[in-house]
Amino acid sequence: MYAWIKALHVIAIISWMAGLLYLPRLFVYHASASAGPLSDTFKIMERRLYRYIMTPAMLVAWITGLYLAIEGGALSSGWFHAKATLVVLLTAAHIYDGALLRRFAEDANVHSPRYYRVVNELPTLLMIGVVILVIVKPF
C-alpha cells in the first residue's frame, strides 16, 4: 500500500505545482487585460484552476505526505523538517494566490504584470529546495 500512496503523492505534487506555476502566469496576462470578455474568461480559468485542481491536489499532497512521513519514519530527520518548512511556504504561496484570485474576481487588482512574473518564481525556488532535500537528504 505504501508504494500506491507514494504514487498518489507524486501525482498530487505534480498537479499542485503545475497550478502554483500556472496561476501566477494567468495573473500576468489578466493584469494586462481590460475589463470585459477577456477578463471574464481569465476569472473563470483562474477560479477553476484554483478550486478544482490546485486545492484538491494540495490537500491530497498533504494527507499522503504526512502518511508517508509517519510510515517511513522521516519525522525525526533533519532533512524532513527543512522540507516541511518549504512545503508550509508553498502552502502560504497557495493561500496568497487565492487572495490574489479574489482581488481579480472583484476587479480590484493593484499589481502590475511584472509583479506576477516575480511571484511566479517563488514556487519554483521552493520546489527545487524540496526536491533536493527529498532526493539528497543532506542532513
Rosetta constraint file for C-alpha pairs under 8 A:
AtomPair CA 1 CA 5 HARMONIC 6.35 0.50
AtomPair CA 2 CA 6 HARMONIC 6.13 0.50
AtomPair CA 2 CA 68 HARMONIC 7.32 0.50
AtomPair CA 3 CA 7 HARMONIC 6.16 0.50
AtomPair CA 4 CA 8 HARMONIC 6.24 0.50
AtomPair CA 5 CA 9 HARMONIC 6.04 0.50
AtomPair CA 5 CA 64 HARMONIC 6.25 0.50
AtomPair CA 5 CA 68 HARMONIC 7.57 0.50
AtomPair CA 6 CA 10 HARMONIC 6.27 0.50
AtomPair CA 6 CA 64 HARMONIC 7.18 0.50
AtomPair CA 6 CA 65 HARMONIC 7.93 0.50
AtomPair CA 6 CA 68 HARMONIC 6.99 0.50
AtomPair CA 7 CA 11 HARMONIC 6.27 0.50
AtomPair CA 8 CA 12 HARMONIC 6.10 0.50
AtomPair CA 8 CA 60 HARMONIC 7.94 0.50
AtomPair CA 8 CA 61 HARMONIC 7.97 0.50
AtomPair CA 8 CA 64 HARMONIC 7.36 0.50
AtomPair CA 9 CA 13 HARMONIC 6.14 0.50
AtomPair CA 9 CA 60 HARMONIC 6.91 0.50
AtomPair CA 9 CA 61 HARMONIC 5.22 0.50
AtomPair CA 9 CA 64 HARMONIC 5.49 0.50
AtomPair CA 9 CA 65 HARMONIC 6.38 0.50
AtomPair CA 10 CA 14 HARMONIC 6.17 0.50
AtomPair CA 10 CA 61 HARMONIC 7.66 0.50
AtomPair CA 11 CA 15 HARMONIC 6.25 0.50
AtomPair CA 12 CA 16 HARMONIC 6.00 0.50
AtomPair CA 12 CA 57 HARMONIC 4.75 0.50
AtomPair CA 12 CA 58 HARMONIC 6.77 0.50
AtomPair CA 12 CA 60 HARMONIC 6.03 0.50
AtomPair CA 12 CA 61 HARMONIC 5.19 0.50
AtomPair CA 13 CA 17 HARMONIC 5.92 0.50
AtomPair CA 13 CA 57 HARMONIC 6.81 0.50
AtomPair CA 13 CA 58 HARMONIC 7.16 0.50
AtomPair CA 13 CA 61 HARMONIC 5.76 0.50
AtomPair CA 14 CA 18 HARMONIC 6.04 0.50
AtomPair CA 15 CA 19 HARMONIC 6.43 0.50
AtomPair CA 15 CA 53 HARMONIC 6.95 0.50
AtomPair CA 15 CA 54 HARMONIC 6.78 0.50
AtomPair CA 15 CA 57 HARMONIC 5.99 0.50
AtomPair CA 16 CA 20 HARMONIC 6.20 0.50
AtomPair CA 16 CA 53 HARMONIC 7.15 0.50
AtomPair CA 16 CA 54 HARMONIC 4.92 0.50
AtomPair CA 16 CA 55 HARMONIC 7.49 0.50
AtomPair CA 16 CA 57 HARMONIC 5.14 0.50
AtomPair CA 16 CA 58 HARMONIC 5.63 0.50
AtomPair CA 16 CA 61 HARMONIC 7.99 0.50
AtomPair CA 17 CA 21 HARMONIC 6.05 0.50
AtomPair CA 17 CA 54 HARMONIC 7.96 0.50
AtomPair CA 17 CA 123 HARMONIC 7.62 0.50
AtomPair CA 17 CA 127 HARMONIC 7.94 0.50
AtomPair CA 18 CA 22 HARMONIC 5.95 0.50
AtomPair CA 19 CA 23 HARMONIC 5.66 0.50
AtomPair CA 19 CA 49 HARMONIC 6.69 0.50
AtomPair CA 19 CA 50 HARMONIC 7.21 0.50
AtomPair CA 19 CA 53 HARMONIC 7.18 0.50
AtomPair CA 19 CA 54 HARMONIC 5.45 0.50
AtomPair CA 20 CA 24 HARMONIC 7.14 0.50
AtomPair CA 20 CA 54 HARMONIC 7.35 0.50
AtomPair CA 20 CA 93 HARMONIC 7.82 0.50
AtomPair CA 20 CA 94 HARMONIC 6.70 0.50
AtomPair CA 20 CA 120 HARMONIC 7.75 0.50
AtomPair CA 20 CA 123 HARMONIC 6.50 0.50
AtomPair CA 21 CA 25 HARMONIC 6.91 0.50
AtomPair CA 21 CA 120 HARMONIC 6.03 0.50
AtomPair CA 21 CA 121 HARMONIC 7.88 0.50
AtomPair CA 21 CA 123 HARMONIC 6.78 0.50
AtomPair CA 21 CA 124 HARMONIC 7.29 0.50
AtomPair CA 22 CA 26 HARMONIC 6.32 0.50
AtomPair CA 22 CA 120 HARMONIC 7.99 0.50
AtomPair CA 23 CA 27 HARMONIC 6.33 0.50
AtomPair CA 23 CA 46 HARMONIC 6.43 0.50
AtomPair CA 23 CA 49 HARMONIC 7.36 0.50
AtomPair CA 23 CA 50 HARMONIC 7.71 0.50
AtomPair CA 23 CA 97 HARMONIC 7.56 0.50
AtomPair CA 24 CA 28 HARMONIC 6.30 0.50
AtomPair CA 24 CA 97 HARMONIC 7.41 0.50
AtomPair CA 24 CA 116 HARMONIC 5.66 0.50
AtomPair CA 24 CA 117 HARMONIC 7.10 0.50
AtomPair CA 24 CA 119 HARMONIC 6.75 0.50
AtomPair CA 24 CA 120 HARMONIC 5.31 0.50
AtomPair CA 25 CA 29 HARMONIC 6.76 0.50
AtomPair CA 25 CA 116 HARMONIC 6.99 0.50
AtomPair CA 25 CA 117 HARMONIC 6.90 0.50
AtomPair CA 25 CA 120 HARMONIC 6.68 0.50
AtomPair CA 26 CA 30 HARMONIC 5.99 0.50
AtomPair CA 26 CA 42 HARMONIC 7.09 0.50
AtomPair CA 26 CA 46 HARMONIC 7.09 0.50
AtomPair CA 27 CA 31 HARMONIC 5.81 0.50
AtomPair CA 27 CA 113 HARMONIC 7.18 0.50
AtomPair CA 27 CA 116 HARMONIC 6.28 0.50
AtomPair CA 28 CA 32 HARMONIC 6.81 0.50
AtomPair CA 28 CA 112 HARMONIC 7.62 0.50
AtomPair CA 28 CA 113 HARMONIC 4.39 0.50
AtomPair CA 28 CA 114 HARMONIC 7.15 0.50
AtomPair CA 28 CA 115 HARMONIC 7.99 0.50
AtomPair CA 28 CA 116 HARMONIC 5.39 0.50
AtomPair CA 28 CA 117 HARMONIC 6.46 0.50
AtomPair CA 29 CA 33 HARMONIC 6.51 0.50
AtomPair CA 29 CA 113 HARMONIC 6.91 0.50
AtomPair CA 30 CA 39 HARMONIC 6.19 0.50
AtomPair CA 30 CA 42 HARMONIC 6.13 0.50
AtomPair CA 31 CA 109 HARMONIC 7.24 0.50
AtomPair CA 31 CA 111 HARMONIC 7.30 0.50
AtomPair CA 31 CA 112 HARMONIC 6.22 0.50
AtomPair CA 31 CA 113 HARMONIC 5.51 0.50
AtomPair CA 32 CA 112 HARMONIC 7.82 0.50
AtomPair CA 32 CA 113 HARMONIC 6.53 0.50
AtomPair CA 33 CA 38 HARMONIC 6.70 0.50
AtomPair CA 33 CA 39 HARMONIC 5.85 0.50
AtomPair CA 34 CA 38 HARMONIC 7.48 0.50
AtomPair CA 34 CA 39 HARMONIC 6.41 0.50
AtomPair CA 35 CA 39 HARMONIC 5.47 0.50
AtomPair CA 35 CA 40 HARMONIC 7.57 0.50
AtomPair CA 35 CA 107 HARMONIC 7.90 0.50
AtomPair CA 36 CA 40 HARMONIC 6.18 0.50
AtomPair CA 37 CA 41 HARMONIC 6.18 0.50
AtomPair CA 38 CA 42 HARMONIC 6.37 0.50
AtomPair CA 39 CA 43 HARMONIC 6.29 0.50
AtomPair CA 40 CA 44 HARMONIC 6.43 0.50
AtomPair CA 41 CA 45 HARMONIC 6.26 0.50
AtomPair CA 42 CA 46 HARMONIC 5.95 0.50
AtomPair CA 43 CA 47 HARMONIC 6.02 0.50
AtomPair CA 43 CA 101 HARMONIC 7.85 0.50
AtomPair CA 43 CA 104 HARMONIC 7.01 0.50
AtomPair CA 43 CA 105 HARMONIC 5.99 0.50
AtomPair CA 44 CA 48 HARMONIC 6.09 0.50
AtomPair CA 45 CA 49 HARMONIC 6.07 0.50
AtomPair CA 46 CA 50 HARMONIC 6.13 0.50
AtomPair CA 46 CA 101 HARMONIC 6.87 0.50
AtomPair CA 47 CA 51 HARMONIC 5.96 0.50
AtomPair CA 47 CA 101 HARMONIC 7.17 0.50
AtomPair CA 48 CA 52 HARMONIC 5.45 0.50
AtomPair CA 48 CA 53 HARMONIC 7.25 0.50
AtomPair CA 49 CA 53 HARMONIC 5.23 0.50
AtomPair CA 49 CA 54 HARMONIC 6.12 0.50
AtomPair CA 50 CA 54 HARMONIC 4.85 0.50
AtomPair CA 50 CA 55 HARMONIC 5.95 0.50
AtomPair CA 50 CA 98 HARMONIC 7.24 0.50
AtomPair CA 51 CA 55 HARMONIC 5.58 0.50
AtomPair CA 51 CA 56 HARMONIC 7.33 0.50
AtomPair CA 52 CA 56 HARMONIC 6.42 0.50
AtomPair CA 53 CA 57 HARMONIC 5.96 0.50
AtomPair CA 54 CA 58 HARMONIC 6.02 0.50
AtomPair CA 55 CA 59 HARMONIC 6.25 0.50
AtomPair CA 56 CA 60 HARMONIC 6.20 0.50
AtomPair CA 57 CA 61 HARMONIC 6.01 0.50
AtomPair CA 58 CA 62 HARMONIC 6.16 0.50
AtomPair CA 58 CA 91 HARMONIC 7.80 0.50
AtomPair CA 59 CA 63 HARMONIC 6.14 0.50
AtomPair CA 60 CA 64 HARMONIC 5.92 0.50
AtomPair CA 61 CA 65 HARMONIC 5.64 0.50
AtomPair CA 62 CA 66 HARMONIC 6.04 0.50
AtomPair CA 63 CA 67 HARMONIC 6.33 0.50
AtomPair CA 64 CA 68 HARMONIC 6.10 0.50
AtomPair CA 65 CA 69 HARMONIC 6.07 0.50
AtomPair CA 66 CA 70 HARMONIC 6.14 0.50
AtomPair CA 67 CA 71 HARMONIC 6.00 0.50
AtomPair CA 68 CA 72 HARMONIC 5.54 0.50
AtomPair CA 69 CA 73 HARMONIC 5.84 0.50
AtomPair CA 69 CA 74 HARMONIC 4.88 0.50
AtomPair CA 69 CA 75 HARMONIC 5.85 0.50
AtomPair CA 70 CA 74 HARMONIC 6.49 0.50
AtomPair CA 70 CA 75 HARMONIC 6.31 0.50
AtomPair CA 74 CA 80 HARMONIC 6.14 0.50
AtomPair CA 75 CA 80 HARMONIC 6.45 0.50
AtomPair CA 75 CA 81 HARMONIC 7.37 0.50
AtomPair CA 76 CA 80 HARMONIC 7.49 0.50
AtomPair CA 76 CA 81 HARMONIC 7.85 0.50
AtomPair CA 77 CA 81 HARMONIC 6.66 0.50
AtomPair CA 77 CA 139 HARMONIC 7.50 0.50
AtomPair CA 78 CA 82 HARMONIC 6.46 0.50
AtomPair CA 78 CA 139 HARMONIC 5.59 0.50
AtomPair CA 79 CA 83 HARMONIC 6.09 0.50
AtomPair CA 79 CA 133 HARMONIC 5.77 0.50
AtomPair CA 79 CA 134 HARMONIC 7.32 0.50
AtomPair CA 79 CA 137 HARMONIC 5.51 0.50
AtomPair CA 79 CA 138 HARMONIC 6.50 0.50
AtomPair CA 79 CA 139 HARMONIC 5.33 0.50
AtomPair CA 80 CA 84 HARMONIC 5.92 0.50
AtomPair CA 80 CA 133 HARMONIC 7.44 0.50
AtomPair CA 80 CA 134 HARMONIC 7.56 0.50
AtomPair CA 81 CA 85 HARMONIC 6.24 0.50
AtomPair CA 82 CA 86 HARMONIC 6.48 0.50
AtomPair CA 82 CA 133 HARMONIC 7.53 0.50
AtomPair CA 83 CA 87 HARMONIC 6.22 0.50
AtomPair CA 83 CA 129 HARMONIC 7.52 0.50
AtomPair CA 83 CA 130 HARMONIC 5.37 0.50
AtomPair CA 83 CA 133 HARMONIC 6.18 0.50
AtomPair CA 83 CA 134 HARMONIC 7.34 0.50
AtomPair CA 84 CA 88 HARMONIC 6.16 0.50
AtomPair CA 85 CA 89 HARMONIC 6.38 0.50
AtomPair CA 86 CA 90 HARMONIC 6.23 0.50
AtomPair CA 86 CA 126 HARMONIC 6.00 0.50
AtomPair CA 86 CA 127 HARMONIC 7.94 0.50
AtomPair CA 86 CA 129 HARMONIC 7.36 0.50
AtomPair CA 86 CA 130 HARMONIC 6.54 0.50
AtomPair CA 87 CA 91 HARMONIC 6.15 0.50
AtomPair CA 87 CA 126 HARMONIC 7.79 0.50
AtomPair CA 87 CA 130 HARMONIC 7.49 0.50
AtomPair CA 88 CA 92 HARMONIC 6.22 0.50
AtomPair CA 89 CA 93 HARMONIC 6.22 0.50
AtomPair CA 89 CA 126 HARMONIC 7.64 0.50
AtomPair CA 90 CA 94 HARMONIC 6.22 0.50
AtomPair CA 90 CA 123 HARMONIC 6.28 0.50
AtomPair CA 90 CA 126 HARMONIC 6.84 0.50
AtomPair CA 91 CA 95 HARMONIC 6.26 0.50
AtomPair CA 92 CA 96 HARMONIC 6.07 0.50
AtomPair CA 93 CA 97 HARMONIC 6.07 0.50
AtomPair CA 93 CA 123 HARMONIC 7.22 0.50
AtomPair CA 94 CA 98 HARMONIC 6.40 0.50
AtomPair CA 95 CA 99 HARMONIC 6.49 0.50
AtomPair CA 96 CA 100 HARMONIC 6.29 0.50
AtomPair CA 97 CA 101 HARMONIC 6.02 0.50
AtomPair CA 98 CA 102 HARMONIC 6.31 0.50
AtomPair CA 99 CA 103 HARMONIC 6.45 0.50
AtomPair CA 100 CA 104 HARMONIC 6.38 0.50
AtomPair CA 100 CA 109 HARMONIC 7.50 0.50
AtomPair CA 101 CA 105 HARMONIC 6.15 0.50
AtomPair CA 102 CA 106 HARMONIC 6.24 0.50
AtomPair CA 103 CA 107 HARMONIC 6.18 0.50
AtomPair CA 103 CA 108 HARMONIC 4.86 0.50
AtomPair CA 103 CA 109 HARMONIC 5.32 0.50
AtomPair CA 104 CA 108 HARMONIC 5.69 0.50
AtomPair CA 104 CA 109 HARMONIC 5.26 0.50
AtomPair CA 111 CA 115 HARMONIC 6.05 0.50
AtomPair CA 111 CA 116 HARMONIC 7.49 0.50
AtomPair CA 112 CA 116 HARMONIC 6.92 0.50
AtomPair CA 113 CA 117 HARMONIC 6.42 0.50
AtomPair CA 114 CA 118 HARMONIC 6.50 0.50
AtomPair CA 115 CA 119 HARMONIC 6.26 0.50
AtomPair CA 116 CA 120 HARMONIC 5.95 0.50
AtomPair CA 117 CA 121 HARMONIC 6.94 0.50
AtomPair CA 118 CA 122 HARMONIC 7.34 0.50
AtomPair CA 120 CA 124 HARMONIC 7.49 0.50
AtomPair CA 121 CA 125 HARMONIC 6.50 0.50
AtomPair CA 122 CA 126 HARMONIC 6.28 0.50
AtomPair CA 123 CA 127 HARMONIC 5.94 0.50
AtomPair CA 124 CA 128 HARMONIC 6.27 0.50
AtomPair CA 125 CA 129 HARMONIC 6.42 0.50
AtomPair CA 126 CA 130 HARMONIC 6.28 0.50
AtomPair CA 127 CA 131 HARMONIC 6.17 0.50
AtomPair CA 128 CA 132 HARMONIC 6.22 0.50
AtomPair CA 129 CA 133 HARMONIC 6.16 0.50
AtomPair CA 130 CA 134 HARMONIC 6.12 0.50
AtomPair CA 131 CA 135 HARMONIC 5.99 0.50
AtomPair CA 132 CA 136 HARMONIC 5.49 0.50
AtomPair CA 132 CA 137 HARMONIC 7.22 0.50
AtomPair CA 133 CA 137 HARMONIC 4.89 0.50
AtomPair CA 133 CA 138 HARMONIC 6.53 0.50
